[in-house]
């Protein structure tokens, strides 16, 4: 499976352990998937993800970028930018979520199987995905599965 890795994945991998039990579980599941399952897939990212991952605390940014370094970068081509703009202009995501729109557009235009995320506000959100799917079909694309690491794990003990 070809999977686009967006910024929340390396962020969860390098973050200090959360106090909130739900966040703690998501961190552990993400670590488990990264350690045990990622090699079963072709992983990709983009320069936009690298820019986001490189921001903030220097030590954390360095750790995030190290995790992403082996992943091939997908082009942010004109069709990607056009599709991302249609996501924003269509009101599917708010204007300040332009990077999230770019993640969706990159994975979609490059025809990947999945977009791996822990962004529940704009990406791993069924009601938004339903509208994104309709837009993608109108534009001649299939929307990739937008899912969490947990959804990609099979029989992990």
DAMONOR-V408252 format. One record per helix or strand of 2 or more residues. SS is the DSSP state (alpha for helix, beta for strand). FROM is the first residue (numbers start at 1). TO is the last residue. Records with the same first field share a line. If there is no record, write none. Layout:
SS->FROM-TO / FROM-TO
//
This chain:
beta->2-5 / 42-46 / 72-74 / 114-116 / 145-147
alpha->7-14 / 21-36 / 38-40 / 47-53 / 58-68 / 78-89 / 95-109 / 126-138 / 149-152
//
